[in-house]
Amino acid sequence: MDNEYALLFIRGERPVMDKKYNILGHPNLKYTEDGGAEPYVHIPCPDYSIADLDFAVENPDDIEILEETEIVL
């Protein structure tokens, strides 16, 4: 097989043979780190430790965990 082509295998589908795409020629390359943009940094999610809570907690044992049936909207 010529190196200009690629094979794509997806489970449950028939194989596909197509020409490779030169990703360095993509118009949105400028938005990636390879195109000179800043690397993307994921926003860290809260780990729900006491420091991340929006309210003061003196003792974690004082927090009452409600069941779904106990929540009143």
KALIN-V109710 format. One record per run of one state. SS is the DSSP state (helix for helix, strand for strand, loop for the rest). FROM is the first residue (numbers start at 1). LEN is the number of residues. If there is no record, write none. Layout:
[[SS:FROM:LEN] [SS:FROM:LEN]]
//
This chain:
[[loop:1:4] [strand:5:4] [loop:9:7] [strand:16:4] [loop:20:3] [helix:23:3] [loop:26:3] [helix:29:3] [loop:32:1] [helix:33:3] [loop:36:14] [helix:50:3] [loop:53:7] [helix:60:3] [loop:63:5] [helix:68:3] [loop:71:3]]
//
